[in-house]
């Protein structure tokens, strides 16, 4: 039965780490989006860095979404293991 408690703690830690990673990814994605807005010259024509910043924003936003899904799944698993441990112990 102690293995259930260890797995529960591991799931909770993994959920917290993935949530922290998602926060960092979203912060960097927003920064890339902000940087892409200042990548225009002259009459509003975008420079090549505009497209690089937009691609970075899209990539980081997809990473953020995946990490949030991972956090939700792992948190549900930790809750399930905790309920199982309480019911059995």
N, C-alpha and C positions, 0 to 999 in steps of 0.2 A: 503493500500500500504506500510506502514512502516514495516509490517511483512516481506515483500519480502526483504527489505534491511537487516533486522536482520538475516534472513535465509542465505542471501548471505555472510554476515560477518561471521556467524557461519561456513558455508562451507569452507570459505577461511582459517579460523583458524584451523579447523579440517584437512584440506589439508596440512597446514604448519606443524602441529604437527605430522601427519603421515609421512611426508617427513623427519622430524627430527628423528623420531623413526626408520625409515628405514636406515638413515645414521648411527645411533648408532648400530643398529643390524648388518649392513655390516662391521663396524669397528671391532666389537667383533667377527664376523665370520672369518674375516681375521686373527685376533689374534689367534683364535683357530686353524686355518689352519697352522699358523706359529709354534704354540706350538706342533702340531702333527708331524711336521718334525723333532723335536728334541727328539722324543720318541722312539729312536732305541738304542739297546745295542749290543755290540759285533760285529758280522758279518752282521749286518743290519736287525736283527729280531725285529719286532715291539713289544713294550711292551703293556700292557693292556691300558695304558693311551693314546696310539695312537688311538685306536678305540673310546675311550671316546671323544677325541678331534675332531675326524672326525664326530662323531655323533652330537656333539655340533655345528660344522660348518654347517652341513647339515640342522639342525633344525633352526639355525639363518638365514641361507640363504633363507629357505622357508618363514620365518617370514618377511624377508626383501622384498621378492617378493610380498607378500600379502600387505604389507604396501605401497609399490610403486603403486600397482594397486588401493588401496583405495585412495591414494593421487591423482592419475589421475582421478578417477571417481568423487571425491569430487570437484576437481578443475574444471572439466567440468560442474558440477552442479552449482558451484558458478558463472561461466561465463554465463551459461544460465539464472540464476536468475538475474544477473546484466544486461544482455541484456533485459530481460523482464521488469525489473524495469525502465530502461531508456526509453524503448518503451512506457510503460504505463504512467510513470510520465512525 
